[in-house]
Structures are given as structure tokens and as C-alpha cells.
Amino acid sequence: TKDIELSSDLSAYSFTVLRSSASIDLVTQLKGHYTEVSSWEQALKLARLGRFDGAVIPELVLRGFAPESFAGLRQVDFGFLPVSMYVSKQIDNSDELVERLNSAIEQCAGEQS
């Protein structure tokens, strides 16, 4: 894979992103070129084959892959994507679940400070 020079302008590079994902906004903001694909596996394969310079995949998603999935690839952190959770009001104790989620998020934020 090509070494990616990180900057606010990635117009020299092409990436794969999951169809309709928030990664599209990140790549667009950095002026990169992208092609939407149907799966994370497809994104990695196309990058590994050299058809694209990289695959934009959230770090949390990467944790679910076996290490051999990244053979021939190098991880480069280049942005931040906000995440939202939606809790159905139809489940029992939805208010309690929201409180617990917010508490966990605050705890994690405190640990990173």
C-alpha cells in the first residue's frame, strides 16, 4: 500500500468506504476521493489489492477482525467520527438504559482525560 501523507488535503488518494457510512463525510472534508462498497471485507480486500490507497473503517469495527485480515496493510489514524445511539422508547426501562449509557460515556471520557 502507498504511504499516505496526512494533511487536511487528501485529494491525491482514493479510499473505499462502506456504502452510506459516516466515513464519507470525513473523506469528503479532507478532499479525498472515495468509492462506496457493500462490506468492510470488500473495503479491506480492495485496499490490499492496491485498487485503492486505503479503506476508511472505524477503529471499533476493526477490533472485530482477525489480525490476518490486515496482512499487507498499515493502520493510519486520520480523523474522528462522532457516534450516536438511539434507544427505543418501546422497551421497558428505556429511561434507565439512557441514564446508564450516558453514565458510561461520561466515565470513559473521564478516563481519557
C-alpha positions in Angstrom: 0.0 0.0 0.0 1.0 3.6 -0.6 2.2 5.7 2.3 -0.4 8.3 3.0 0.8 11.8 3.8 -1.7 13.0 6.4 -2.9 16.5 6.0 -6.2 18.4 5.6 -6.0 17.7 1.9 -6.1 14.0 0.8 -7.0 14.8 -2.8 -4.1 12.6 -4.0 -5.7 9.5 -2.5 -8.6 7.2 -3.2 -10.4 5.2 -0.4 -13.1 2.7 0.0 -15.9 3.4 2.4 -18.9 1.4 3.5 -22.0 2.4 1.5 -23.9 5.3 3.2 -21.5 5.4 6.1 -20.4 8.5 8.1 -16.9 7.9 6.8 -18.0 9.6 3.6 -18.3 12.9 5.3 -14.8 12.5 6.8 -13.2 11.7 3.5 -15.1 14.5 1.8 -14.0 17.0 4.4 -10.4 16.0 3.8 -10.9 16.3 0.0 -10.2 12.6 -0.6 -11.8 10.5 -3.3 -13.9 7.5 -2.3 -15.9 4.6 -3.7 -18.7 3.1 -1.7 -18.6 -0.7 -1.2 -21.0 -3.2 0.3 -18.9 -4.7 3.1 -15.9 -4.0 5.3 -14.3 -7.1 4.0 -14.6 -5.8 0.4 -13.1 -2.5 1.5 -10.0 -4.2 3.0 -9.6 -6.5 0.0 -9.6 -3.7 -2.5 -7.0 -1.8 -0.5 -4.9 -4.9 -0.1 -5.0 -5.5 -3.8 -3.9 -1.9 -4.4 -7.0 -0.9 -6.3 -7.4 1.9 -3.7 -4.9 3.7 -1.4 -6.9 2.8 1.7 -10.1 1.7 3.4 -11.8 4.0 5.9 -13.0 1.8 8.7 -13.9 2.9 12.2 -11.5 1.6 14.8 -14.2 -0.1 16.8 -15.2 -2.1 13.7 -11.5 -3.1 13.2 -11.5 -4.8 16.6 -13.9 -7.5 15.2 -11.5 -8.6 12.5 -8.8 -11.3 12.8 -5.3 -9.9 12.6 -4.6 -11.7 9.3 -7.3 -9.5 7.7 -4.8 -6.7 7.8 -1.9 -8.5 6.1 -0.1 -6.1 3.8 -1.9 -3.1 5.2 -0.9 -0.4 7.7 -3.3 1.4 10.1 -3.3 5.1 9.9 -5.5 7.2 12.2 -6.6 10.3 10.5 -9.9 11.5 11.8 -12.7 11.3 14.3 -16.3 10.3 13.7 -19.0 11.1 16.2 -21.3 8.2 17.2 -24.9 8.3 18.2 -27.1 5.7 19.9 -30.8 5.6 19.7 -32.9 3.7 22.3 -36.4 2.6 21.6 -39.0 4.2 23.9 -40.9 0.9 23.5 -38.6 -1.2 25.6 -39.1 -1.5 29.3 -36.9 0.9 31.4 -35.7 2.9 28.3 -35.1 5.9 30.6 -32.9 3.8 32.8 -30.9 2.5 29.8 -30.3 6.0 28.6 -29.1 7.1 32.0 -26.7 4.1 32.1 -25.4 4.7 28.7 -24.8 8.4 29.4 -23.0 7.5 32.7 -20.8 5.0 30.9 -19.9 7.6 28.3 -19.0 10.2 31.0 -16.9 7.6 32.7 -15.0 6.7 29.5 -14.5 10.4 28.8 -13.1 10.9 32.3 -10.6 8.0 31.8 -9.3 9.5 28.6 -8.6 12.9 30.2 
